[in-house]
Amino acid sequence: MRNFLLKIQIVLFFSVQWGSLWAEDGRDRLNAVIGRMNSLESFRASVTLNGGLTGVVSYKSPNQLHVRFSDGRIISSNGRILWFYNPDSSIAGKQDLKGVSGGLGGLLSGYENVTVSGRTFRLTSSTKRYNEIILVVSDNDLPRVLKMKRSDEEITEIAFSGIATNIGLGTGLFNFQPPTSSQIVENPLNQKE
């Protein structure tokens, strides 16, 4: 019996050690992917949101983003202000981004558990807005699928295709101004539900 308990303790010890090595390898590999994304001057890709809504995302370093969806909605940031615009309701959300880390690194940071299998990363945390994120990357470490699951089980999935990197993108694209007839909501992400 004593030998049996000793064997169980040894197996548990090595399981914990190997588990932490896998997490360490996952975190190191994820940091390499984030480093690859951060090294890009710009990129443009087609995106599909939750298997239906399509659009085009454009990014220019540092922290400039523009997404135009097929239904006319726009998400745009010049790195200081983030706009959400819906032409159907003529409402524009204007979010001040001071002190917010952006990009893929900002989204994927702070997760307690990071595992990797091939080109698929799984991040989990009980304290983050998304308690689980699945990231699938291409052979050259660019995102292919980003699946985010909240604690209420709501899942958002973004699929990327046709990624072009280090292309010329003018700064005007990222300085969105909603139509003057729009109702502007200040800092909608700071409001409690």
C-alpha positions as CSV (number, residue, x, y, z in Angstrom):
1,M,0.0,0.0,0.0
2,R,2.8,2.4,0.9
3,N,4.5,1.6,-2.5
4,F,1.2,2.3,-4.2
5,L,0.8,5.7,-2.5
6,L,4.4,6.6,-3.3
7,K,3.8,5.7,-7.0
8,I,0.7,7.9,-7.1
9,Q,2.7,10.8,-5.5
10,I,5.4,10.4,-8.1
11,V,2.9,10.3,-11.0
12,L,1.1,13.3,-9.6
13,F,4.4,15.2,-9.2
14,F,5.4,14.5,-12.8
15,S,1.9,15.3,-14.1
16,V,2.0,18.7,-12.3
17,Q,5.6,19.3,-13.6
18,W,4.7,18.3,-17.2
19,G,1.5,20.3,-17.0
20,S,3.4,23.5,-16.0
21,L,5.9,22.8,-18.8
22,W,3.1,22.6,-21.3
23,A,1.6,25.8,-20.0
24,E,5.1,27.5,-20.2
25,D,5.6,26.2,-23.7
26,G,2.1,27.5,-24.6
27,R,2.8,30.9,-23.2
28,D,6.2,31.1,-24.9
29,R,4.7,30.1,-28.2
30,L,1.8,32.5,-27.8
31,N,4.3,35.4,-27.0
32,A,6.0,34.5,-30.3
33,V,2.7,34.8,-32.2
34,I,1.9,38.2,-30.4
35,G,5.5,39.3,-31.3
36,R,4.9,38.4,-34.9
37,M,1.7,40.4,-35.0
38,N,3.3,43.4,-33.2
39,S,6.1,43.4,-35.8
40,L,3.7,44.1,-38.7
41,E,3.5,47.7,-39.9
42,S,0.0,47.0,-41.3
43,F,-2.4,44.3,-42.5
44,R,-5.7,43.9,-44.1
45,A,-8.0,40.9,-44.1
46,S,-11.5,39.7,-44.8
47,V,-13.4,38.7,-41.7
48,T,-16.5,36.7,-40.9
49,L,-18.2,37.2,-37.6
50,N,-20.1,34.2,-36.1
51,G,-20.3,32.5,-39.5
52,G,-22.5,35.2,-41.0
53,L,-21.6,38.9,-41.0
54,T,-18.6,39.7,-43.2
55,G,-16.3,42.6,-43.4
56,V,-12.8,44.0,-44.0
57,V,-10.4,44.7,-41.1
58,S,-7.4,47.1,-41.6
59,Y,-4.7,47.6,-39.0
60,K,-1.8,50.0,-39.0
61,S,0.8,50.2,-36.2
62,P,0.5,51.5,-33.6
63,N,-3.1,50.7,-32.5
64,Q,-4.9,52.0,-35.6
65,L,-7.9,49.9,-36.6
66,H,-10.7,50.1,-39.1
67,V,-13.4,47.5,-39.6
68,R,-16.2,47.9,-42.1
69,F,-18.9,45.3,-42.0
70,S,-21.2,44.3,-44.9
71,D,-24.2,45.8,-43.1
72,G,-22.5,49.2,-43.0
73,R,-21.4,49.1,-39.3
74,I,-18.0,50.5,-38.6
75,I,-15.5,50.1,-35.8
76,S,-12.6,52.5,-36.1
77,S,-9.7,53.7,-34.0
78,N,-6.8,56.1,-34.4
79,G,-5.2,54.8,-31.2
80,R,-6.7,57.5,-29.0
81,I,-10.5,57.2,-29.8
82,L,-12.5,54.1,-30.7
83,W,-15.7,54.6,-32.7
84,F,-18.6,52.2,-33.1
85,Y,-21.0,53.3,-35.7
86,N,-24.4,51.8,-36.8
87,P,-25.9,53.5,-39.8
88,D,-29.3,51.8,-39.2
89,S,-29.8,53.6,-35.8
90,S,-27.5,56.5,-36.7
91,I,-25.8,56.0,-33.3
92,A,-22.1,56.4,-32.8
93,G,-20.2,55.3,-29.7
94,K,-17.1,57.3,-28.9
95,Q,-14.7,55.5,-26.5
96,D,-11.7,57.2,-25.0
97,L,-8.8,54.7,-25.1
98,K,-6.4,56.3,-22.7
99,G,-4.5,53.7,-20.6
100,V,-5.9,50.8,-22.6
101,S,-3.5,48.3,-24.1
102,G,-4.8,47.3,-27.5
103,G,-4.2,44.7,-30.2
104,L,-3.9,41.0,-30.0
105,G,-1.4,41.3,-27.1
106,G,-3.9,43.3,-25.0
107,L,-6.7,40.8,-25.6
108,L,-4.6,37.7,-24.9
109,S,-2.7,39.0,-21.9
110,G,-3.3,38.0,-18.3
111,Y,-4.6,34.5,-18.8
112,E,-3.6,32.0,-16.1
113,N,-3.6,28.9,-18.4
114,V,-2.2,28.8,-21.9
115,T,-2.0,25.5,-23.8
116,V,-1.0,24.9,-27.4
117,S,-1.7,22.0,-29.7
118,G,-0.2,22.4,-33.2
119,R,-1.4,25.8,-34.3
120,T,-4.3,26.1,-31.8
121,F,-4.0,28.0,-28.5
122,R,-6.4,27.7,-25.7
123,L,-6.4,30.4,-23.0
124,T,-8.5,30.2,-19.9
125,S,-9.1,32.4,-16.9
126,S,-11.9,32.7,-14.3
127,T,-11.3,36.4,-13.9
128,K,-11.2,37.7,-17.5
129,R,-14.1,39.1,-19.5
130,Y,-13.7,36.1,-21.8
131,N,-13.1,33.0,-19.7
132,E,-11.9,31.1,-22.7
133,I,-10.2,32.1,-25.9
134,I,-9.3,29.8,-28.7
135,L,-6.8,31.2,-31.3
136,V,-5.9,29.3,-34.4
137,V,-2.9,30.7,-36.4
138,S,-1.6,30.0,-39.9
139,D,1.9,28.5,-40.7
140,N,3.3,32.1,-40.6
141,D,1.7,32.9,-37.2
142,L,-1.1,35.1,-38.5
143,P,-4.6,34.7,-37.0
144,R,-7.0,32.4,-38.8
145,V,-9.8,32.0,-36.2
146,L,-10.4,33.7,-32.9
147,K,-13.1,32.3,-30.7
148,M,-14.0,34.1,-27.4
149,K,-16.3,32.6,-24.8
150,R,-17.8,34.6,-21.9
151,S,-18.8,33.1,-18.6
152,D,-22.5,33.3,-19.7
153,E,-21.5,30.9,-22.5
154,E,-21.9,33.5,-25.3
155,I,-19.4,32.8,-28.0
156,T,-18.0,35.3,-30.5
157,E,-16.0,33.8,-33.4
158,I,-14.0,35.8,-35.9
159,A,-12.5,34.0,-39.0
160,F,-9.8,35.8,-41.0
161,S,-9.0,35.2,-44.6
162,G,-7.0,36.8,-47.4
163,I,-4.5,38.5,-45.0
164,A,-2.2,41.0,-46.7
165,T,0.7,42.3,-44.6
166,N,2.8,45.5,-44.6
167,I,0.7,47.3,-47.2
168,G,0.3,51.0,-47.6
169,L,-2.7,52.2,-45.5
170,G,-3.3,56.0,-45.2
171,T,-3.9,57.5,-41.8
172,G,-7.2,59.0,-43.0
173,L,-8.8,55.6,-42.9
174,F,-8.4,55.5,-39.1
175,N,-9.7,59.0,-38.4
176,F,-13.4,58.1,-38.6
177,Q,-16.0,60.9,-38.2
178,P,-19.6,59.8,-38.0
179,P,-22.2,61.8,-40.0
180,T,-23.2,65.0,-38.3
181,S,-26.8,63.8,-37.8
182,S,-25.6,60.8,-35.7
183,Q,-26.4,60.6,-32.0
184,I,-23.1,60.3,-30.1
185,V,-22.8,58.2,-27.0
186,E,-19.7,59.0,-24.9
187,N,-17.6,56.1,-23.5
188,P,-20.2,53.4,-23.9
189,L,-17.8,50.7,-22.7
190,N,-17.5,52.4,-19.3
191,Q,-21.2,52.2,-18.6
192,K,-22.7,49.4,-16.4
193,E,-25.3,47.2,-17.9
